[in-house]
Structures are given as C-alpha cells and as structure tokens.
Amino acid sequence: MNAMSNAEVIDHEFNRLREKLPLWLQENRRFCRDGKVASYIPELSKASGNHLGIHIIDASGRSLSAGDCGVAFTMQSISKVFTLLLALMDRGEEAVFDKVGMEPTGDQFNSMLKLELVQPSIPFNPMINAGAIVISSLINGSGPAEKSERTLQFFRLLAGNNKLDFDNDVYRTESASADLNRSMAYFLKDKGVLACPVDEVLEVYFKHCSINATCSDLARMALVLASGGRDPVTGAALIPRRYVQIAKTFMITCGMYNASGQFAIQVGLPAKSGVAGGILTLVPGKYGIGVFGPALNPKGNSSAGVRLLETLSKEMNWSLF
C-alpha cells in the first residue's frame, strides 16, 4: 500500500477537523461556567460569558468555523504581539531590547513588582503590560495619533481586513480605569525607560488594545506568523522572518501570562491571549487559529478557549514538543 502524499495528509487532517470541530467546541463549552468575564475594564463586563467560538484557516486559504465566531471583541493583549513586530521593524532588535527584556516573569501581567526589585528597571518582556507600554513608545510617528493610525493600518494589512477599527467605548473606559498602568508608566518615565510623555504613550497603548476583531481576523493574522511573515494569499513578505521568530518565541514563553508554561505542556503551540477572551494561536506552516471565549480563568485566559485548544492539540497531535 502506497503512503499518502503530503497533500493527501493535509487534506485528511483538514477533513477530520471539518468533521470534529463542532463536536469538540460543544464538548468544551461547559467550561465557560468555570470562568468570569473581565470587569476591571467596565466595557468588557458586557460580554456574554457563554460565548465560545473558533476559526481556523490553512495555508491554502481554506477555513473552518464553529460556535460564536462572528462576535467582535477587542484584541487587548493579543495586540502586543503585533506592536512588538511593528516596533522591531521600525527600530531594530538592538533598540527594542535595550528598553525591554526577553524573560518570563512568573508574575501577573499587570504586576510592577520586578520593575522595583530587579536592576536595570526595564520590563522583563514585551507581553506584560509594562513591556507593551514601552513597546508602544518605540513605534514611529510624530505623535500618538500617527502612531495609532500606523498600528491600525499594520493590523489591517495582516488581517486582510480594511474594516478593522478602534472600539472607542472600550478605549475610553480602559483609559479612565487604568490607574495601575499609569503608575507603571510614570515609574518607567522616572527611570528613563520612557522618553515620551506618559499620556501620549498610554494613548497609543490603550488604542491598540481596543482594536476590534473577530476569530477570523485573529486566524488570518496568525496565519501570517505561521507562514514565516508572508502574506498567505500573495506570498509577499510582510514581516522579516527573524522578527516572526522572536514573536513566536515570546508567545511560547510569555504569551499566556503566568500560565504560559502550563499551556506549553498542555497545548504546545505559540499563542497570545487577551482579557476580552480572545486567543490567537498557530500551527507553524499549517494553520492560523482564532478563539473567543470571554469567561476567563484566574490567570486571565479564556477558560473554555484554553480547554478547546487542549482538545485540538491532543486530537490532532499538534504540540511542537
């Protein structure tokens, strides 16, 4: 009996996903009740904790969806992956990593503990709030409006969706309730890590966190990373491969907050979560995946979304490890 060709293997895997994905989503929807919708940003508390959706797109453009995948949500911390990439493209590795480190913290994403305890006082990595605030200051532009517009256009390019936009209600409530993030920013300004005025940097940061997306937008952005930085439709290089490598490494080590090690063991894929309930993940060379489930576990990750990705990884043998 002849072995299947690579194309036949890919088709077989995709067909299994088509058959099983709705079932796997329904099996994991029960974990929504284990989580709570984020409320510290008031606008996020309006989401339904029962939502769970997923969209998967492969390198040929075929896609699959299940559940509440058409519901829009703000990217929140998922945006940190792509602002890091934009800052690297604007400034280069040396300038970026002079201001932010490369190590996991083991702390909550909004902790400023190690900023005070460890010298020099630079954030440990770009995936925590302090690090993402610094990264926001490194995006080129004459002021916060131009920096935010450049960020939005970059996200639109990667998502293949010119309708991506800011959710101004989320932006306003996030800005109004962000005392801890302001504290971090002023601390970083005092230590000379931030060169820009605090309010200008935070405007850029809150704006990119408030960009609305759906599971399909996340999946398309993830597919660019899965494809080594190339547009999956045209093949054009959108991001240097080296910078994609850096971003995917941060996703593995820091992308799921202080549950990143557990996620690496249970799922084994590069991923980044956000407190609105989104998870962006990818299977290198194969798939971009977007998940949405706003009920969060105690670590700030989608409770049912993480469980669904565990099921997919185990059933499809996707773990990189």
Secondary structure, 3 states (H helix, E strand, C coil): CCCCCHHHHHHHHHHHHHHHHHHHHHHHHHHHHHCEECCCCHHHHHCCCCCCEEEEEECCCCEEEEECCCCCEECHHHHHHHHHHHHHHHHCHHHHHCCCCCCCCCCCCCCCHHHHHCCCCCCCCCCCHHHHHHHHHCCCCCCHHHHHHHHHHHHHHHHCCCCCCECHHHHHHHHHCCHHHHHHHHHHHHCCCCCCCHHHHHHHHHHHHCEEECHHHHHHHHHHHHCCCECCCCCCECCCHHHHHHHHHHHHHHCCHHHHHHHHHHCCCCEEECCCCEEEEEECCCEEEEEECCEECCCCCEHHHHHHHHHHHHHHCCCCC
